[in-house]
Amino acid sequence: MLLYRGSGESVSKVLDKILSDEVGSKANVITRDAFQLTGAQGQYLRVMGTEEQESRIRELVGSELMEVKGEELEKVVRALQEEDERALSGMGMIFGGE
């Protein structure tokens, strides 16, 4: 998994590059508002893919975005997991779950 942070404009520009790339476009890529997840400025770009896809995306990102590591990475991963759990819980309510 790769995680990057940058301005909304920079993330949008990189996302366009990724989505138009034959290898990079096959990875699972999401963007989220950084302030809502951690209080940081800008947007996050999270990438999950094969080694080949992640390597290609590293090339496409270059120095345009900052790679997130350490404590900030852990905080974002937790926030994304909580977001997924809330979404799944909501789907259960819609389709007759508890």
C-alpha positions as CSV (number, residue, x, y, z in Angstrom):
1,M,0.0,0.0,0.0
2,L,1.2,3.5,-0.8
3,L,-0.1,6.7,0.7
4,Y,0.6,10.2,-0.5
5,R,-0.5,13.7,0.5
6,G,-0.6,16.9,-1.5
7,S,-2.8,19.8,-2.5
8,G,-6.1,19.0,-4.1
9,E,-4.8,20.3,-7.4
10,S,-1.6,18.1,-7.3
11,V,-3.5,15.0,-6.3
12,S,-6.0,15.6,-9.1
13,K,-3.2,16.0,-11.6
14,V,-1.5,12.8,-10.4
15,L,-4.8,10.9,-10.3
16,D,-5.4,11.8,-14.0
17,K,-1.9,10.4,-14.8
18,I,-2.6,7.2,-12.9
19,L,-6.0,6.6,-14.5
20,S,-4.7,7.1,-18.0
21,D,-1.7,4.7,-17.5
22,E,-2.1,1.1,-18.6
23,V,-0.5,-0.4,-15.5
24,G,-1.4,2.2,-12.9
25,S,-5.0,2.4,-13.7
26,K,-5.5,-1.3,-12.7
27,A,-4.6,-0.5,-9.0
28,N,-7.2,0.3,-6.4
29,V,-6.8,4.1,-6.0
30,I,-8.9,6.4,-3.7
31,T,-8.6,10.0,-2.6
32,R,-9.8,11.5,0.6
33,D,-9.9,14.9,2.2
34,A,-7.0,15.1,4.6
35,F,-8.6,17.5,7.0
36,Q,-11.6,15.1,7.6
37,L,-9.3,12.1,8.3
38,T,-6.4,13.7,10.2
39,G,-6.8,17.5,10.4
40,A,-4.0,17.9,7.8
41,Q,-4.2,20.2,4.8
42,G,-4.7,18.8,1.3
43,Q,-5.8,15.4,0.1
44,Y,-4.6,11.9,0.5
45,L,-4.1,9.5,-2.4
46,R,-4.1,5.8,-1.3
47,V,-3.0,3.1,-3.7
48,M,-3.3,-0.7,-3.2
49,G,-2.0,-2.9,-6.0
50,T,0.5,-5.4,-7.2
51,E,4.2,-4.7,-6.9
52,E,4.3,-3.8,-10.6
53,Q,1.4,-1.4,-10.2
54,E,2.8,0.3,-7.1
55,S,6.2,0.6,-8.7
56,R,4.6,2.3,-11.8
57,I,2.6,4.6,-9.6
58,R,5.7,5.7,-7.7
59,E,7.2,6.7,-11.1
60,L,4.1,8.6,-12.0
61,V,3.9,10.4,-8.7
62,G,7.6,11.4,-8.8
63,S,8.1,14.3,-6.5
64,E,4.7,15.9,-7.0
65,L,3.2,14.4,-3.8
66,M,4.7,13.7,-0.4
67,E,4.7,10.0,0.6
68,V,3.1,9.5,4.0
69,K,4.8,7.2,6.5
70,G,5.0,6.5,10.2
71,E,2.5,7.8,12.6
72,E,0.5,9.7,10.0
73,L,0.2,6.6,7.8
74,E,-1.1,4.6,10.8
75,K,-3.7,7.3,11.6
76,V,-4.9,7.5,8.0
77,V,-5.2,3.7,7.8
78,R,-7.2,3.5,11.0
79,A,-9.5,6.3,9.8
80,L,-10.1,4.6,6.4
81,Q,-10.8,1.3,8.2
82,E,-13.4,3.0,10.5
83,E,-14.9,4.6,7.4
84,D,-15.3,1.2,5.7
85,E,-16.8,-0.3,8.9
86,R,-19.4,2.5,9.1
87,A,-20.3,2.0,5.4
88,L,-20.7,-1.8,5.9
89,S,-22.8,-1.2,9.0
90,G,-25.0,1.1,7.0
91,M,-25.4,-1.4,4.2
92,G,-26.5,-4.0,6.8
93,M,-29.2,-1.7,8.0
94,I,-30.4,-1.1,4.5
95,F,-30.6,-4.8,3.6
96,G,-32.3,-6.1,6.8
97,G,-29.3,-6.5,9.1
98,E,-29.4,-5.6,12.8
